[in-house]
Amino acid sequence: MSGFDPDWLALREPFDQAAREAGAPALDIPAFAARLRRRHRGDAALQVLDLGCGTGANLRALAPRLGGAQHWRLVDHDPQLLGVLPGALQRWAASQGWRSERTAAGLRIEAPRLSLDVVWQQADLAADPEGLPLHDTDLVTASALLDLVSGDWLSRWIARSREAGAALCFALSVDDRLHWQPADAADADVHALFQAHQRRDKGFGPALGGSAVDAALPLLASAGYRCTTAASDWHIDAAQGPAHRAMLAAMVEGIASAACEQNPAAAVRVQAWRDRRHARLAGPSALAMTVGHKELLAWLD
Ligand SMILES: C[S@@+](CC[C@H](N)C(=O)[O-])C[C@H]1O[C@@H](n2cnc3c(N)ncnc32)[C@H](O)[C@@H]1O
């Protein structure tokens, strides 16, 4: 959980997909897509810019919902993730029964009612926000990124997006809701440390963490955007099988190590919490957790 290695992104992707599925009806993505198409130039492909793309999970979740012809530009600073990206997209297309082919610029995926041209590039979004031209971009999107960035960084991107006339879609931002079933007496203390750690600088200045969507809404409104939000929570339940158990184990490890890093003086208490959680996971007893996330769509009339 501490880094963004491909294994962690692969482990979380089915939980992300299920969470976004649950949030989708409230967002009405087809209406959002229709609005984008009305605003953009003729019947050209929708131009989508994906920030912090990882191995392409946001495209896999969002592109089929947007439908039609789309051109995606995916950006990340991590060459390892970008190296995994094309294969991950081609395996995804094949798993859907769709055709994909490498092109000179990237990749093309053809499906019924969906045609995707995909290119990717390495760029440090923290260091050089002006380096990515937004000219002709219809939609700026990111998944699991908004909680990593600072308020200043977000303000700059909102201003740039407004100037380009682009809509925004931020998926899967944490919102500080964390619930275990059953609860543990140390949950509140450990969560407070974890949530403080989520607000540390992740390269963009002090991170918004669990306040990300609440911070974004007034900034977007004052830039003239209309917004809608929906809950997209992870529901992880040991009774649901090995993928859920692996996810719970990763969550326990990730929360405990962030909490210890946040306050080394609390390490003994945090490790005792971690051991109790792992012991429960190893035995026949029930263990489940909900991790609160939010989706945010913003558009210009
Ligand atoms: C939580 S992951 C989300 C990845 C992907 N969007 C997903 O939903 O699976 C955050 C992503 O942001 C990328 N990232 C973090 N800091 C970045 C920066 N300064 N510039 C570009 N990408 C960055 C990471 O490499 C990682 O791929």
The ligand as an ORCA input file, in Angstrom:
! r2SCAN-3c Opt
* xyz 0 1
  C      -2.882      5.265     -6.378
  S      -2.062      5.160     -7.896
  C      -3.412      5.142     -9.025
  C      -3.072      4.547    -10.358
  C      -4.229      4.380    -11.317
  N      -4.840      5.662    -11.644
  C      -5.250      3.433    -10.748
  O      -6.369      3.863    -10.441
  O      -4.924      2.251    -10.608
  C      -1.390      6.788     -8.119
  C      -0.645      6.949     -9.408
  O      -0.148      8.285     -9.490
  C       1.149      8.231    -10.015
  N       1.879      9.426     -9.563
  C       2.172      9.775     -8.289
  N       2.885     10.907     -8.279
  C       3.038     11.279     -9.575
  C       3.705     12.381    -10.217
  N       4.362     13.306     -9.508
  N       3.662     12.458    -11.562
  C       3.021     11.519    -12.293
  N       2.388     10.460    -11.739
  C       2.394     10.346    -10.398
  C       1.741      6.947     -9.446
  O       2.875      6.506    -10.180
  C       0.560      6.018     -9.549
  O       0.497      5.378    -10.783
*
